[in-house]
Amino acid sequence: MLLFEPVGDFDALICTAGVVDFAALDQITTELFDIAVRSKLMGQVNEDPRKGVCLALLNGDFERFVRASSDRAWP
């Protein structure tokens, strides 16, 4: 495929696509949050956890959430 030609040979391709509602923190309902977690997060967490994938993934997600929301949610 032309898309991957500049990359050359590779062993695997990971897709992290999922359903996420982009809304202000105070507008995200529990239902919308659950959909996002099941769609974006659990698809990756359901991988083989023996090598620490789950821990690394969750730590990264928590860190990104804090960074993304800290300067917007509170004055």
Secondary structure per residue as TSV (DSSP state, phi and psi in degrees):
chain	resnum	aa	ss	phi	psi
A	1	M	-	360.0	141.9
A	2	L	G	-63.2	-32.1
A	3	L	G	-57.9	-40.1
A	4	F	G	-98.4	0.2
A	5	E	T	-55.5	-44.4
A	6	P	T	-64.0	-24.0
A	7	V	T	-77.8	-35.8
A	8	G	-	86.8	-162.9
A	9	D	-	-67.3	143.2
A	10	F	-	-150.1	159.4
A	11	D	S	-89.2	-30.5
A	12	A	-	-152.4	156.6
A	13	L	-	-128.2	126.6
A	14	I	-	-107.4	129.9
A	15	C	-	-110.1	125.6
A	16	T	-	-112.4	29.0
A	17	A	-	-66.7	150.3
A	18	G	-	-172.8	176.9
A	19	V	-	-98.5	120.4
A	20	V	-	-139.7	133.9
A	21	D	-	-90.6	120.8
A	22	F	-	-87.6	107.6
A	23	A	-	-150.7	164.4
A	24	A	-	-62.9	150.8
A	25	L	G	-53.9	-39.9
A	26	D	G	-77.4	-3.5
A	27	Q	G	-106.4	-5.3
A	28	I	-	-84.1	120.9
A	29	T	-	-84.7	167.0
A	30	T	H	-59.8	-39.5
A	31	E	H	-62.9	-45.9
A	32	L	H	-63.4	-39.7
A	33	F	H	-64.5	-43.9
A	34	D	H	-61.7	-40.2
A	35	I	H	-61.5	-45.2
A	36	A	H	-63.6	-43.6
A	37	V	I	-63.5	-46.5
A	38	R	I	-64.6	-37.6
A	39	S	I	-79.6	-52.3
A	40	K	I	-86.6	-42.6
A	41	L	I	-89.3	-50.2
A	42	M	H	-67.6	-26.9
A	43	G	H	-60.6	-33.3
A	44	Q	H	-87.4	-35.2
A	45	V	H	-66.2	-29.5
A	46	N	T	-72.5	3.1
A	47	E	S	-72.1	173.9
A	48	D	-	-61.2	111.1
A	49	P	G	-82.5	-1.9
A	50	R	G	-64.7	-17.4
A	51	K	G	-107.4	17.5
A	52	G	S	84.2	13.4
A	53	V	H	-58.9	-46.1
A	54	C	H	-61.0	-47.9
A	55	L	H	-62.4	-46.0
A	56	A	H	-63.1	-41.9
A	57	L	H	-64.8	-47.6
A	58	L	H	-64.9	-42.1
A	59	N	H	-60.4	-43.3
A	60	G	H	-64.0	-41.8
A	61	D	H	-65.7	-41.7
A	62	F	H	-63.4	-42.5
A	63	E	H	-63.4	-44.5
A	64	R	H	-64.3	-38.2
A	65	F	H	-62.0	-46.1
A	66	V	H	-63.2	-44.5
A	67	R	H	-64.0	-40.6
A	68	A	H	-72.1	-32.6
A	69	S	H	-99.9	-18.9
A	70	S	H	-63.3	-39.1
A	71	D	H	-87.7	-6.3
A	72	R	H	-107.3	-32.6
A	73	A	H	-80.3	-29.9
A	74	W	-	-125.6	140.8
A	75	P	-	-66.9	360.0
